[in-house]
């Protein structure tokens, strides 16, 4: 069965919903195809203790402020899931799920979107599949020899699963610091980072980070000196659990090991650490495999864009993958502006 829509949005998480909001406001018909069985996007799958690092009002999609969570300055993931489900319902966004997109193809004047439940033809496609579904594991000597449990951030759920165990957490970003802070109290923890961890000042949270990212993009667009953006300030937001573990001396980092052994890790000087489990908090890559038929990726695995529009295929827009598709576009508050620009561009192209 082949169906048609002026616009097909791939992904029903925060980016797809933001795109839907702006398309609806512009009177453009569209459909959102979501591979998940229920609303909430990737937020349904994060670890239990994760909280936003911005207050609710500063973590909102366009048109609808996130309500505060009772007793919490920084909302938890379940609160975000409930907000996204309410947002989708409030604006009556046409989401079809579960629908897995298999490939996007050129088909004359249209784009053909092949899915596991049929085919769509569209004049424009917005890919908002994000990065959560493509965890990155670095090539590491001996990784296949380690006899304990190995998991990525996406597989971590709760600290009590590791109580009393020897755990190596790899990664010096926000996820690595937060998970290490959670585990520091009840495990024999080794926190491994490629460089000494850089904590942002304690008074900086997501509100300031969004402003910094936006200012950097404005400077670049105007040809001014690159400010360095968020990366110039540090790598880790000192949210309360991280700050507490750090101040108690429980969050001390170790340089990256040279290789894994059957029972743990080994450093260049011969030092070893035994481990029952290794948690790789080593980031993600953009989920772009469904766009492979368009042959748009460069040697770095990305698709060149001007704003959100793909340079090599002007009927395709990418949204929510990170700063390369809009300042802070992988965040709740940051995706609104590039979503609006993509919707306006598509509306203009459709006449």
Secondary structure, DSSP 8 states (H G I E B T S, - for coil): -EEEEEEEEE--SHHHHHHHHHHHHTT--EEEEESSSSSSGGGGGS-TT-B-SS-GGGS-BTTB----BTTBSS-BHHHHHHHHHHHHHHTT--EEES--EEEEEEETTEEEEEETTEEEEEEEEEE---STTSB-----TTTTT--SEEEEGGG---GGGGTTSEEEEE-SSHHHHHHHHHHTTTSEEEEEESS---B--TT--HHHHHHHHHHHHHHHHTT-----GGGGT-SB---HHHHHHHHTT---EEE--SEEETTEEE-TTS-EEE-SEEEE---B----GGGGGG--B-TTS-B-EETTEETTEEEEEE-SSSGGGSTTTTSTTTHHHHHHHHHHHHHHHH-
